[in-house]
Amino acid sequence: MLEHKTRYLQIAFNDDMYSVSRILPTIPRNDRILIEAGTPFIKREGFRGIRRISKLWHGMVVADLKTVDGALEEVEFAHNSGASAATVLGSATVETLNLFIQKCKEFGLDSMIDMLGVEEPLKVLLKLKTPPDVVVLHKGRDEETTRGKVIKYKHINKIKSKYDVMISAAGGVDLREARSAIFNGANIVVVNIVGREDPWTGIKADENVAEIAEQFLRTIE
């Protein structure tokens, strides 16, 4: 389970099984590193992809399901695939959010609500029976190409004034953005593994991922 006083780096794999098999074994085991099975990766590889990551990484594995319905089944699938945490969209119904959080607790997973596209995350939280473990403030990959789009750190103080939850910052995160996220009160920064020709910000798949991960860890300490 995640520790509130620790600052974490979450490395997201969004490509395919080959990319995971090539890069993941080069990353040294570290309790401050979470490995994410990204949504595009899960859509491409299914739950067997999460299972492959959990076999290669003997630490926390985040299944970025972005659940919008069917929370009970999806959390169970993630658990059975070896995930340690899973995500649900904040735009899902309150019934789905409550079931997702409840089921994560039953299976011992950290529940993460991804606020992608949500204008007022606190309003979502106020409707819930119990808060999640993590709230993800997320600038989507399609938004990265729009000038002026930012991760909305202004919500961090609003959320933490009401709830004892951790905050994750995701979307276009480089070293500078990671530093800003931690300065503004985030507990987790999410960095994507991206291809050389991809338009998105992240760690290039052909770079020394382990070395760059160490740079991120030092930056967010």
N, CA, C and O of each residue as an XYZ file, in Angstrom:
884
protein
N       0.839     -1.199      0.000
C       0.000      0.000      0.000
C       0.876      1.251      0.000
O       2.020      1.217      0.452
N       0.338      2.339     -0.503
C       1.080      3.586     -0.633
C       1.206      4.303      0.708
O       0.296      4.271      1.537
N       2.355      4.950      0.901
C       2.625      5.711      2.121
C       2.488      7.204      1.824
O       3.062      7.702      0.856
N       1.739      7.903      2.644
C       1.438      9.311      2.381
C       2.676     10.207      2.411
O       2.711     11.227      1.723
N       3.676      9.849      3.184
C       4.851     10.705      3.311
C       5.886     10.464      2.215
O       6.886     11.177      2.132
N       5.647      9.461      1.379
C       6.590      9.110      0.318
C       6.179      9.765     -0.988
O       4.989      9.891     -1.274
N       7.158     10.183     -1.783
C       6.897     10.739     -3.109
C       7.241      9.673     -4.147
O       8.352      9.143     -4.168
N       6.277      9.373     -5.000
C       6.401      8.249     -5.918
C       6.524      8.694     -7.379
O       5.992      9.724     -7.793
N       7.241      7.879     -8.130
C       7.306      8.006     -9.589
C       6.528      6.842    -10.189
O       6.822      5.681     -9.906
N       5.542      7.155    -11.013
C       4.754      6.129    -11.707
C       5.127      6.148    -13.180
O       4.920      7.146    -13.870
N       5.679      5.039    -13.655
C       6.120      4.938    -15.045
C       5.068      4.161    -15.832
O       4.776      3.005    -15.527
N       4.504      4.815    -16.853
C       3.386      4.242    -17.593
C       3.833      3.664    -18.933
O       4.480      4.335    -19.737
N       3.473      2.408    -19.148
C       3.710      1.743    -20.434
C       2.402      1.741    -21.217
O       1.395      1.200    -20.759
N       2.426      2.351    -22.400
C       1.210      2.490    -23.211
C       1.298      1.792    -24.565
O       0.352      1.826    -25.352
N       2.435      1.163    -24.828
C       2.634      0.582    -26.155
C       2.214     -0.893    -26.180
O       1.023     -1.196    -26.123
N       3.174     -1.799    -26.264
C       2.830     -3.207    -26.403
C       3.701     -4.081    -25.509
O       4.554     -3.583    -24.775
N       3.476     -5.388    -25.581
C       4.190     -6.341    -24.740
C       5.694     -6.318    -25.022
O       6.503     -6.485    -24.109
N       6.059     -6.113    -26.276
C       7.478     -6.079    -26.632
C       8.188     -4.954    -25.894
O       9.281     -5.144    -25.361
N       7.561     -3.779    -25.867
C       8.143     -2.626    -25.182
C       8.327     -2.912    -23.697
O       9.366     -2.598    -23.117
N       7.313     -3.506    -23.095
C       7.390     -3.857    -21.673
C       8.510     -4.851    -21.422
O       9.310     -4.671    -20.504
N       8.571     -5.895    -22.232
C       9.571     -6.954    -22.039
C      10.989     -6.440    -22.247
O      11.931     -6.951    -21.641
N      11.146     -5.434    -23.099
C      12.476     -4.891    -23.384
C      12.931     -3.880    -22.333
O      14.094     -3.884    -21.929
N      12.026     -3.024    -21.895
C      12.407     -1.909    -21.033
C      12.273     -2.207    -19.543
O      13.157     -1.866    -18.758
N      11.169     -2.842    -19.155
C      10.890     -3.003    -17.729
C      12.008     -3.721    -16.961
O      12.334     -3.295    -15.853
N      12.609     -4.788    -17.498
C      13.677     -5.458    -16.746
C      14.914     -4.591    -16.503
O      15.741     -4.925    -15.655
N      15.050     -3.481    -17.238
C      16.217     -2.607    -17.053
C      16.027     -1.633    -15.887
O      16.986     -0.996    -15.452
N      14.795     -1.515    -15.379
C      14.512     -0.572    -14.298
C      14.764     -1.245    -12.957
O      14.100     -2.231    -12.638
N      15.709     -0.738    -12.159
C      16.012     -1.358    -10.868
C      14.809     -1.303     -9.922
O      14.068     -0.320     -9.914
N      14.622     -2.331     -9.148
C      13.532     -2.383     -8.168
C      13.683     -1.239     -7.175
O      14.761     -1.025     -6.619
N      12.599     -0.511     -6.957
C      12.609      0.612     -6.035
C      11.198      0.787     -5.487
O      10.235      0.847     -6.252
N      11.073      0.867     -4.167
C       9.755      0.986     -3.550
C       9.045      2.282     -3.923
O       7.834      2.406     -3.736
N       9.797      3.252     -4.453
C       9.192      4.530     -4.833
C       8.779      4.557     -6.307
O       8.303      5.583     -6.793
N       8.953      3.466     -7.006
C       8.548      3.393     -8.407
C       7.316      2.502     -8.546
O       7.319      1.348     -8.116
N       6.273      3.048     -9.148
C       5.083      2.279     -9.509
C       5.137      2.063    -11.019
O       5.523      2.959    -11.771
N       4.753      0.885    -11.447
C       4.690      0.612    -12.884
C       3.226      0.531    -13.308
O       2.425     -0.196    -12.719
N       2.905      1.293    -14.339
C       1.519      1.361    -14.812
C       1.321      0.599    -16.112
O       2.078      0.761    -17.069
N       0.296     -0.229    -16.125
C      -0.223     -0.787    -17.373
C      -1.202      0.245    -17.901
O      -2.343      0.314    -17.444
N      -0.757      1.057    -18.871
C      -1.576      2.156    -19.368
C      -2.809      1.685    -20.119
O      -2.889      0.537    -20.556
N      -3.761      2.584    -20.262
C      -5.020      2.229    -20.933
C      -4.803      1.709    -22.355
O      -5.382      0.679    -22.702
N      -3.997      2.371    -23.200
C      -3.774      1.821    -24.550
C      -3.130      0.433    -24.517
O      -3.446     -0.428    -25.337
N      -2.223      0.231    -23.560
C      -1.570     -1.076    -23.412
C      -2.597     -2.149    -23.047
O      -2.586     -3.239    -23.619
N      -3.477     -1.844    -22.102
C      -4.495     -2.821    -21.687
C      -5.457     -3.119    -22.827
O      -5.862     -4.265    -23.015
N      -5.824     -2.093    -23.590
C      -6.735     -2.323    -24.718
C      -6.078     -3.210    -25.776
O      -6.745     -3.991    -26.455
N      -4.767     -3.073    -25.900
C      -4.038     -3.852    -26.902
C      -3.739     -5.270    -26.412
O      -3.877     -6.236    -27.163
N      -3.331     -5.385    -25.159
C      -2.829     -6.661    -24.647
C      -3.781     -7.369    -23.682
O      -3.579     -8.539    -23.357
N      -4.820     -6.658    -23.223
C      -5.766     -7.269    -22.304
C      -5.176     -7.486    -20.909
O      -4.111     -6.963    -20.579
N      -5.884     -8.258    -20.112
C      -5.431     -8.491    -18.747
C      -4.187     -9.368    -18.698
O      -3.488     -9.392    -17.686
N      -3.905    -10.085    -19.775
C      -2.656    -10.858    -19.805
C      -1.457     -9.907    -19.826
O      -0.370    -10.264    -19.373
N      -1.659     -8.690    -20.356
C      -0.601     -7.689    -20.341
C      -0.282     -7.238    -18.918
O       0.884     -7.079    -18.559
N      -1.327     -7.031    -18.105
C      -1.115     -6.679    -16.699
C      -0.394     -7.815    -15.988
O       0.504     -7.587    -15.177
N      -0.797     -9.029    -16.300
C      -0.167    -10.211    -15.688
C       1.315    -10.278    -16.033
O       2.139    -10.637    -15.192
N       1.650     -9.931    -17.271
C       3.049     -9.945    -17.689
C       3.858     -8.896    -16.920
O       4.978     -9.163    -16.486
N       3.286     -7.712    -16.758
C       3.968     -6.660    -16.008
C       4.175     -7.080    -14.557
O       5.247     -6.862    -13.993
N       3.153     -7.682    -13.952
C       3.261     -8.076    -12.546
C       4.296     -9.173    -12.336
O       4.854     -9.300    -11.246
N       4.556     -9.969    -13.374
C       5.597    -10.994    -13.273
C       6.989    -10.396    -13.405
O       7.944    -10.885    -12.801
N       7.101     -9.325    -14.205
C       8.393     -8.695    -14.411
C       8.740     -7.682    -13.319
O       9.915     -7.417    -13.063
N       7.716     -7.118    -12.678
C       7.943     -6.071    -11.682
C       7.410     -6.518    -10.325
O       6.199     -6.645    -10.145
N       8.293     -6.754     -9.386
C       7.887     -7.226     -8.063
C       7.699     -6.051     -7.112
O       8.262     -6.003     -6.018
N       6.896     -5.115     -7.569
C       6.523     -3.943     -6.781
C       5.094     -3.586     -7.118
O       4.335     -4.433     -7.589
N       4.722     -2.349     -6.884
C       3.344     -1.940     -7.146
C       3.078     -1.806     -8.638
O       3.871     -1.224     -9.378
N       1.948     -2.356     -9.064
C       1.515     -2.298    -10.458
C       0.139     -1.632    -10.510
O      -0.797     -2.067     -9.840
N       0.032     -0.580    -11.309
C      -1.228      0.160    -11.455
C      -1.902     -0.248    -12.763
O      -1.310     -0.135    -13.837
N      -3.127     -0.718    -12.666
C      -3.917     -1.037    -13.855
C      -4.771      0.186    -14.192
O      -5.748      0.481    -13.504
N      -4.393      0.887    -15.250
C      -5.116      2.111    -15.627
C      -6.358      1.738    -16.439
O      -6.422      1.956    -17.648
N      -7.325      1.179    -15.748
C      -8.547      0.692    -16.398
C      -9.432      1.832    -16.897
O     -10.112      1.709    -17.916
N      -9.409      2.940    -16.164
C     -10.360      4.039    -16.418
C     -11.787      3.476    -16.497
O     -12.528      3.740    -17.444
N     -12.138      2.708    -15.493
C     -13.460      2.085    -15.434
C     -14.561      3.138    -15.503
O     -14.491      4.171    -14.838
N     -15.584      2.858    -16.324
C     -16.747      3.747    -16.395
C     -18.039      3.030    -15.998
O     -19.064      3.666    -15.755
N     -17.975      1.695    -15.936
C     -19.131      0.885    -15.539
C     -18.601     -0.518    -15.256
O     -17.468     -0.841    -15.609
N     -19.418     -1.342    -14.623
C     -18.984     -2.711    -14.356
C     -17.819     -2.783    -13.387
O     -16.898     -3.579    -13.570
N     -17.859     -1.943    -12.346
C     -16.723     -1.813    -11.430
C     -16.370     -3.118    -10.732
O     -15.190     -3.437    -10.587
N     -17.366     -3.876    -10.297
C     -17.085     -5.098     -9.540
C     -16.233     -6.072    -10.341
O     -15.253     -6.618     -9.833
N     -16.616     -6.285    -11.600
C     -15.884     -7.240    -12.434
C     -14.494     -6.725    -12.789
O     -13.523     -7.480    -12.755
N     -14.398     -5.451    -13.127
C     -13.114     -4.922    -13.577
C     -12.075     -4.911    -12.457
O     -10.906     -5.211    -12.697
N     -12.486     -4.571    -11.249
C     -11.549     -4.599    -10.124
C     -11.097     -6.034     -9.861
O      -9.923     -6.280     -9.585
N     -12.024     -6.968     -9.948
C     -11.656     -8.376     -9.736
C     -10.681     -8.857    -10.804
O      -9.723     -9.566    -10.498
N     -10.923     -8.476    -12.053
C      -9.999     -8.844    -13.140
C      -8.601     -8.277    -12.865
O      -7.596     -8.968    -13.027
N      -8.560     -7.013    -12.449
C      -7.274     -6.374    -12.173
C      -6.543     -7.089    -11.036
O      -5.343     -7.351    -11.121
N      -7.273     -7.394     -9.991
C      -6.684     -8.115     -8.850
C      -6.138     -9.471     -9.276
O      -5.022     -9.842     -8.912
N      -6.924    -10.200    -10.040
C      -6.513    -11.542    -10.472
C      -5.329    -11.495    -11.431
O      -4.630    -12.492    -11.617
N      -5.108    -10.326    -12.042
C      -3.987    -10.165    -12.971
C      -2.722     -9.685    -12.275
O      -1.682     -9.526    -12.914
N      -2.806     -9.453    -10.962
C      -1.626     -9.071    -10.205
C      -1.466     -7.595     -9.937
O      -0.426     -7.172     -9.433
N      -2.482     -6.789    -10.265
C      -2.384     -5.348    -10.036
C      -2.464     -5.019     -8.549
O      -3.097     -5.735     -7.773
N      -1.811     -3.924     -8.168
C      -1.828     -3.440     -6.779
C      -2.763     -2.245     -6.622
O      -3.165     -1.905     -5.510
N      -3.107     -1.609     -7.746
C      -3.976     -0.430     -7.752
C      -4.690     -0.372     -9.096
O      -4.244     -0.965    -10.078
N      -5.808      0.353     -9.124
C      -6.569      0.473    -10.375
C      -7.262      1.825    -10.414
O      -7.460      2.469     -9.383
N      -7.631      2.248    -11.631
C      -8.249      3.564    -11.806
C      -9.685      3.459    -12.307
O     -10.058      2.539    -13.034
N     -10.471      4.445    -11.884
C     -11.842      4.624    -12.349
C     -11.972      6.084    -12.749
O     -11.333      6.947    -12.148
N     -12.785      6.372    -13.748
C     -12.963      7.760    -14.192
C     -13.882      8.523    -13.245
O     -14.924      8.013    -12.833
N     -13.490      9.745    -12.904
C     -14.303     10.571    -12.036
C     -15.628     10.975    -12.651
O     -16.542     11.403    -11.946
N     -15.736     10.840    -13.967
C     -16.985     11.160    -14.662
C     -17.976     10.000    -14.651
O     -19.093     10.133    -15.152
N     -17.573      8.856    -14.080
C     -18.486      7.714    -13.963
C     -19.589      8.043    -12.958
O     -19.483      9.021    -12.217
N     -20.640      7.232    -12.931
C     -21.731      7.469    -11.988
C     -21.246      7.276    -10.559
O     -20.263      6.577    -10.312
N     -21.947      7.904     -9.621
C     -21.566      7.771     -8.214
C     -21.679      6.314     -7.764
O     -20.931      5.866     -6.895
N     -22.623      5.577     -8.363
C     -22.758      4.149     -8.017
C     -21.495      3.379     -8.413
O     -20.988      2.558     -7.650
N     -21.001      3.662     -9.620
C     -19.787      2.994    -10.092
C     -18.592      3.362     -9.212
O     -17.798      2.495     -8.849
N     -18.465      4.630     -8.874
C     -17.348      5.077     -8.044
C     -17.378      4.412     -6.668
O     -16.350      3.947     -6.176
N     -18.551      4.368     -6.054
C     -18.661      3.745     -4.733
C     -18.354      2.251     -4.781
O     -17.656      1.726     -3.913
N     -18.879      1.572     -5.797
C     -18.608      0.138     -5.935
C     -17.132     -0.119     -6.199
O     -16.557     -1.069     -5.669
N     -16.530      0.719     -7.010
C     -15.112      0.569     -7.342
C     -14.252      0.695     -6.084
O     -13.390     -0.146     -5.829
N     -14.487      1.741     -5.307
C     -13.712      1.961     -4.083
C     -13.920      0.817     -3.092
O     -12.972      0.333     -2.474
N     -15.171      0.396     -2.954
C     -15.495     -0.702     -2.043
C     -14.790     -1.990     -2.446
O     -14.209     -2.682     -1.610
N     -14.848     -2.299     -3.730
C     -14.251     -3.545     -4.217
C     -12.723     -3.504     -4.119
O     -12.096     -4.512     -3.793
N     -12.132     -2.356     -4.395
C     -10.674     -2.222     -4.244
C     -10.272     -2.498     -2.803
O      -9.285     -3.187     -2.546
N     -11.037     -1.962     -1.872
C     -10.729     -2.173     -0.456
C     -10.815     -3.651     -0.104
O      -9.968     -4.167      0.626
N     -11.832     -4.335     -0.618
C     -12.004     -5.772     -0.337
C     -10.827     -6.590     -0.857
O     -10.405     -7.553     -0.216
N     -10.301     -6.209     -2.016
C      -9.212     -6.965     -2.630
C      -7.827     -6.456     -2.224
O      -6.815     -7.029     -2.630
N      -7.773     -5.384     -1.426
C      -6.490     -4.845     -0.999
C      -5.786     -4.024     -2.048
O      -4.563     -3.885     -2.000
N      -6.527     -3.469     -3.008
C      -5.961     -2.594     -4.036
C      -6.114     -1.138     -3.619
O      -7.070     -0.780     -2.930
N      -5.174     -0.302     -4.037
C      -5.349      1.136     -3.879
C      -6.299      1.625     -4.967
O      -6.096      1.335     -6.146
N      -7.335      2.366     -4.575
C      -8.300      2.904     -5.534
C      -7.874      4.292     -5.969
O      -7.514      5.134     -5.147
N      -7.921      4.519     -7.275
C      -7.508      5.800     -7.842
C      -8.628      6.349     -8.726
O      -9.069      5.683     -9.663
N      -9.085      7.563     -8.423
C     -10.099      8.204     -9.270
C      -9.391      9.178    -10.205
O      -8.770     10.142     -9.758
N      -9.489      8.921    -11.492
C      -8.869      9.754    -12.521
C      -9.848     10.856    -12.898
O     -10.932     10.592    -13.419
N      -9.450     12.096    -12.626
C     -10.329     13.236    -12.853
C     -10.178     13.839    -14.252
O     -10.426     15.030    -14.439
N      -9.782     13.050    -15.210
C      -9.673     13.495    -16.597
C     -11.012     14.083    -17.060
O     -12.042     13.410    -17.027
N     -10.980     15.343    -17.489
C     -12.190     15.978    -17.998
C     -13.156     16.472    -16.941
O     -14.216     17.001    -17.276
N     -12.811     16.308    -15.655
C     -13.677     16.752    -14.559
C     -13.262     18.158    -14.141
O     -12.104     18.385    -13.792
N     -14.194     19.096    -14.173
C     -13.873     20.494    -13.869
C     -13.718     20.747    -12.372
O     -12.881     21.552    -11.962
N     -14.514     20.069    -11.560
C     -14.479     20.284    -10.109
C     -14.346     18.932     -9.397
O     -15.352     18.349     -8.993
N     -13.134     18.436     -9.241
C     -12.928     17.133     -8.601
C     -13.525     17.031     -7.196
O     -14.029     15.976     -6.811
N     -13.471     18.115     -6.436
C     -13.996     18.061     -5.069
C     -15.479     17.727     -5.050
O     -15.943     17.011     -4.163
N     -16.226     18.240     -6.021
C     -17.666     17.958     -6.075
C     -17.926     16.466     -6.271
O     -18.899     15.928     -5.743
N     -17.056     15.802     -7.029
C     -17.174     14.347     -7.215
C     -16.943     13.647     -5.887
O     -17.708     12.760     -5.507
N     -15.899     14.040     -5.183
C     -15.552     13.388     -3.918
C     -16.633     13.565     -2.862
O     -16.888     12.654     -2.074
N     -17.265     14.724     -2.842
C     -18.279     15.014     -1.827
C     -19.506     14.110     -1.935
O     -20.261     13.973     -0.974
N     -19.706     13.496     -3.099
C     -20.865     12.625     -3.310
C     -20.612     11.179     -2.867
O     -21.542     10.375     -2.806
N     -19.364     10.857     -2.561
C     -19.001      9.459     -2.314
C     -19.237      9.030     -0.873
O     -19.230      9.851      0.044
N     -19.448      7.722     -0.688
C     -19.578      7.164      0.662
C     -18.246      7.233      1.394
O     -18.189      7.624      2.560
N     -17.186      6.855      0.714
C     -15.840      6.944      1.259
C     -14.911      7.446      0.155
O     -15.146      7.159     -1.018
N     -13.869      8.182      0.506
C     -12.962      8.694     -0.526
C     -12.059      7.596     -1.062
O     -11.896      6.566     -0.407
N     -11.471      7.790     -2.233
C     -10.502      6.838     -2.768
C      -9.166      6.999     -2.047
O      -9.014      7.873     -1.194
N      -8.214      6.162     -2.391
C      -6.866      6.313     -1.843
C      -6.110      7.429     -2.562
O      -5.312      8.141     -1.954
N      -6.370      7.575     -3.868
C      -5.636      8.526     -4.688
C      -6.590      9.261     -5.621
O      -7.497      8.664     -6.201
N      -6.369     10.568     -5.756
C      -7.072     11.369     -6.755
C      -6.055     11.756     -7.818
O      -5.005     12.315     -7.502
N      -6.359     11.462     -9.072
C      -5.448     11.743    -10.178
C      -5.894     12.998    -10.909
O      -6.973     13.030    -11.501
N      -5.057     14.035    -10.866
C      -5.299     15.246    -11.663
C      -4.594     15.030    -12.994
O      -3.368     14.924    -13.048
N      -5.371     14.966    -14.060
C      -4.874     14.410    -15.321
C      -5.144     15.334    -16.502
O      -6.288     15.691    -16.784
N      -4.083     15.707    -17.176
C      -4.205     16.358    -18.483
C      -4.054     15.260    -19.530
O      -2.989     14.653    -19.638
N      -5.099     14.999    -20.296
C      -5.107     13.875    -21.233
C      -4.088     14.010    -22.349
O      -3.640     15.114    -22.661
N      -3.722     12.888    -22.950
C      -2.716     12.919    -24.014
C      -3.211     13.716    -25.225
O      -2.404     14.326    -25.926
N      -4.514     13.720    -25.481
C      -5.031     14.524    -26.588
C      -4.954     16.019    -26.263
O      -4.878     16.856    -27.162
N      -4.976     16.339    -24.972
C      -4.876     17.736    -24.549
C      -3.444     18.263    -24.608
O      -3.223     19.473    -24.640
N      -2.479     17.355    -24.624
C      -1.077     17.778    -24.612
C      -0.719     18.650    -25.818
O       0.160     19.508    -25.739
N      -1.407     18.418    -26.920
C      -1.098     19.159    -28.137
C      -1.834     20.502    -28.217
O      -1.681     21.242    -29.189
N      -2.635     20.810    -27.186
C      -3.359     22.075    -27.144
C      -2.603     23.065    -26.277
O      -2.402     22.823    -25.087
N      -2.194     24.146    -26.845
C      -1.423     25.165    -26.122
C      -2.236     25.722    -24.960
O      -3.412     26.055    -25.110
N      -1.597     25.819    -23.807
C      -2.260     26.412    -22.647
C      -2.934     25.424    -21.720
O      -3.333     25.794    -20.616
N      -3.071     24.170    -22.143
C      -3.668     23.157    -21.273
C      -2.658     22.778    -20.191
O      -1.493     22.516    -20.491
N      -3.104     22.748    -18.933
C      -2.199     22.462    -17.822
C      -2.854     21.480    -16.847
O      -4.070     21.292    -16.848
N      -2.008     20.860    -16.016
C      -2.530     20.077    -14.898
C      -3.007     21.081    -13.847
O      -2.263     21.994    -13.488
N      -4.213     20.928    -13.360
C      -4.820     21.945    -12.499
C      -4.488     21.711    -11.025
O      -5.263     21.121    -10.271
N      -3.308     22.197    -10.648
C      -2.843     22.020     -9.273
C      -3.670     22.796     -8.256
O      -3.605     22.512     -7.060
N      -4.440     23.764     -8.714
C      -5.256     24.569     -7.795
C      -6.234     23.705     -6.999
O      -6.711     24.107     -5.938
N      -6.528     22.504     -7.528
C      -7.483     21.631     -6.843
C      -6.864     20.888     -5.664
O      -7.585     20.358     -4.818
N      -5.542     20.844     -5.604
C      -4.891     20.029     -4.567
C      -5.260     20.498     -3.163
O      -5.676     19.688     -2.335
N      -5.114     21.788     -2.881
C      -5.429     22.296     -1.543
C      -6.902     22.133     -1.203
O      -7.255     21.842     -0.060
N      -7.766     22.322     -2.207
C      -9.207     22.150     -1.975
C      -9.511     20.719     -1.539
O     -10.272     20.490     -0.599
N      -8.905     19.763     -2.235
C      -9.153     18.349     -1.938
C      -8.560     17.964     -0.590
O      -9.218     17.317      0.225
N      -7.302     18.370     -0.360
C      -6.622     17.953      0.876
C      -7.171     18.649      2.115
O      -6.955     18.182      3.233
N      -7.876     19.755      1.929
C      -8.498     20.410      3.080
C      -9.700     19.613      3.591
O     -10.132     19.792      4.730
N     -10.231     18.737      2.746
C     -11.419     17.952      3.107
C     -11.107     16.468      3.318
O     -11.747     15.800      4.131
N     -10.117     15.960      2.575
C      -9.879     14.507      2.572
C      -8.399     14.181      2.732
O      -7.525     14.878      2.218
N      -8.150     13.101      3.460
C      -6.789     12.603      3.639
C      -6.482     11.620      2.515
O      -6.388     10.413      2.737
N      -6.330     12.152      1.315
C      -6.053     11.327      0.138
C      -4.727     11.754     -0.481
O      -4.232     12.851     -0.222
N      -4.164     10.880     -1.292
C      -2.960     11.212     -2.031
C      -3.348     11.789     -3.388
O      -4.412     11.484     -3.927
N      -2.474     12.620     -3.925
C      -2.721     13.261     -5.218
C      -1.669     12.797     -6.217
O      -0.471     12.797     -5.936
N      -2.149     12.404     -7.383
C      -1.272     12.012     -8.482
C      -1.413     13.028     -9.603
O      -2.519     13.468     -9.917
N      -0.283     13.399    -10.208
C      -0.279     14.352    -11.324
C       0.137     13.625    -12.595
O       1.186     12.983    -12.631
N      -0.684     13.725    -13.640
C      -0.428     12.968    -14.866
C      -0.696     13.818    -16.093
O      -1.570     14.686    -16.092
N       0.083     13.548    -17.153
C      -0.160     14.195    -18.432
C       0.914     15.183    -18.822
O       0.943     16.309    -18.326
N       1.807     14.760    -19.719
C       2.848     15.655    -20.202
C       3.886     16.001    -19.154
O       4.395     17.121    -19.124
N       4.204     15.042    -18.290
C       5.133     15.310    -17.189
C       6.577     15.069    -17.616
O       6.940     13.971    -18.039
N       7.394     16.119    -17.496
C       8.844     16.019    -17.644
C       9.448     16.383    -16.290
O       8.716     16.524    -15.310
N      10.773     16.539    -16.219
C      11.412     16.832    -14.938
C      10.923     18.151    -14.331
O      10.711     18.250    -13.123
N      10.751     19.148    -15.181
C      10.278     20.442    -14.687
C       8.858     20.339    -14.148
O       8.548     20.887    -13.090
N       8.005     19.641    -14.873
C       6.610     19.488    -14.435
C       6.538     18.644    -13.163
O       5.716     18.906    -12.286
N       7.398     17.634    -13.066
C       7.439     16.790    -11.868
C       7.792     17.629    -10.641
O       7.195     17.474     -9.575
N       8.760     18.508    -10.806
C       9.172     19.393     -9.705
C       8.011     20.303     -9.295
O       7.774     20.517     -8.106
N       7.302     20.827    -10.269
C       6.162     21.695    -10.003
C       5.038     20.929     -9.296
O       4.400     21.449     -8.381
N       4.808     19.697     -9.729
C       3.749     18.875     -9.125
C       4.007     18.650     -7.645
O       3.107     18.808     -6.820
N       5.241     18.280     -7.310
C       5.581     18.031     -5.910
C       5.519     19.322     -5.103
O       5.043     19.321     -3.968
N       5.996     20.421     -5.679
C       5.941     21.713     -5.008
C       4.498     22.090     -4.666
O       4.237     22.692     -3.624
N       3.569     21.732     -5.549
C       2.155     22.063     -5.341
C       1.409     21.048     -4.484
O       0.206     21.190     -4.265
N       2.109     20.025     -3.998
C       1.489     19.106     -3.048
C       1.143     17.730     -3.563
O       0.508     16.954     -2.848
N       1.540     17.397     -4.786
C       1.271     16.057     -5.309
C       2.159     15.028     -4.610
O       3.261     15.343     -4.161
N       1.665     13.805     -4.525
C       2.420     12.696     -3.927
C       3.011     11.761     -4.970
O       3.995     11.067     -4.715
N       2.393     11.752     -6.153
C       2.791     10.839     -7.221
C       2.890     11.628     -8.523
O       2.020     12.447     -8.819
N       3.936     11.390     -9.297
C       3.996     11.950    -10.650
C       4.026     10.790    -11.643
O       4.744      9.807    -11.459
N       3.239     10.930    -12.685
C       3.117      9.877    -13.689
C       3.856     10.300    -14.951
O       3.584     11.356    -15.521
N       4.791      9.463    -15.376
C       5.602      9.748    -16.557
C       5.390      8.643    -17.582
O       5.492      7.461    -17.251
N       5.099      9.014    -18.808
C       4.840      8.036    -19.862
C       6.111      7.624    -20.592
O       6.996      8.447    -20.826
N       6.195      6.355    -20.948
C       7.193      5.898    -21.909
C       6.615      6.192    -23.287
O       5.527      5.722    -23.619
N       7.339      6.969    -24.093
C       6.823      7.376    -25.401
C       7.812      7.026    -26.503
O       9.010      6.887    -26.254
N       7.306      6.886    -27.713
C       8.147      6.594    -28.860
C       8.884      7.833    -29.336
O       8.491      8.958    -29.026
N       9.954      7.623    -30.090
C      10.777      8.721    -30.585
C       9.963      9.724    -31.398
O      10.202     10.928    -31.312
N       9.008      9.240    -32.182
C       8.215     10.119    -33.053
C       6.908     10.579    -32.430
O       6.170     11.351    -33.043
N       6.609     10.117    -31.224
C       5.352     10.506    -30.578
C       5.355     11.996    -30.234
O       6.403     12.554    -29.910
N       4.182     12.645    -30.303
C       4.109     14.073    -29.989
C       4.018     14.365    -28.495
O       3.983     15.528    -28.093
N       3.979     13.316    -27.666
C       3.736     13.490    -26.243
C       5.034     13.583    -25.453
O       6.082     13.098    -25.879
N       4.933     14.221    -24.292
C       6.068     14.365    -23.391
C       6.216     13.114    -22.541
O       5.226     12.516    -22.117
N       7.462     12.725    -22.297
C       7.721     11.567    -21.452
C       9.148     11.094    -21.619
O      10.001     11.822    -22.128
N       9.403      9.866    -21.187
C      10.717      9.257    -21.361
C      10.706      8.511    -22.694
O       9.868      7.634    -22.907
N      11.623      8.851    -23.582
C      11.679      8.182    -24.872
C      12.082      6.715    -24.694
O      12.986      6.396    -23.922
N      11.404      5.842    -25.414
C      11.621      4.403    -25.267
C      13.035      3.977    -25.626
O      13.505      2.940    -25.157
N      13.727      4.769    -26.460
C      15.082      4.410    -26.864
C      16.147      5.096    -26.006
O      17.338      5.011    -26.309
N      15.721      5.778    -24.936
C      16.662      6.385    -24.005
C      16.975      5.407    -22.867
O      16.392      4.325    -22.790
N      17.895      5.798    -21.993
C      18.214      4.992    -20.814
C      17.139      5.253    -19.767
O      17.257      6.171    -18.955
N      16.094      4.438    -19.795
C      14.925      4.672    -18.940
C      15.300      4.607    -17.463
O      14.831      5.419    -16.666
N      16.141      3.648    -17.098
C      16.533      3.497    -15.695
C      17.256      4.741    -15.187
O      16.998      5.206    -14.077
N      18.150      5.270    -15.993
C      18.908      6.464    -15.600
C      17.997      7.673    -15.451
O      18.131      8.446    -14.503
N      17.072      7.836    -16.388
C      16.148      8.974    -16.331
C      15.181      8.824    -15.151
O      14.809      9.813    -14.519
N      14.781      7.594    -14.863
C      13.926      7.347    -13.697
C      14.621      7.798    -12.418
O      13.986      8.372    -11.533
N      15.918      7.541    -12.319
C      16.683      7.989    -11.152
C      16.692      9.512    -11.064
O      16.629     10.070     -9.969
N      16.768     10.183    -12.203
C      16.712     11.651    -12.206
C      15.374     12.140    -11.660
O      15.320     13.088    -10.877
N      14.297     11.482    -12.083
C      12.967     11.849    -11.585
C      12.878     11.624    -10.082
O      12.347     12.470     -9.362
N      13.389     10.499     -9.600
C      13.320     10.196     -8.168
C      14.060     11.236     -7.354
O      13.586     11.646     -6.294
N      15.211     11.666     -7.829
C      15.965     12.710     -7.119
C      15.216     14.039     -7.158
O      15.237     14.797     -6.188
N      14.558     14.319     -8.273
C      13.837     15.585     -8.439
C      12.653     15.692     -7.483
O      12.367     16.776     -6.974
N      11.966     14.589     -7.237
C      10.734     14.636     -6.442
C      10.934     14.270     -4.979
O       9.959     14.186     -4.232
N      12.167     14.052     -4.554
C      12.406     13.709     -3.146
C      11.962     14.823     -2.219
O      12.091     14.700     -1.001
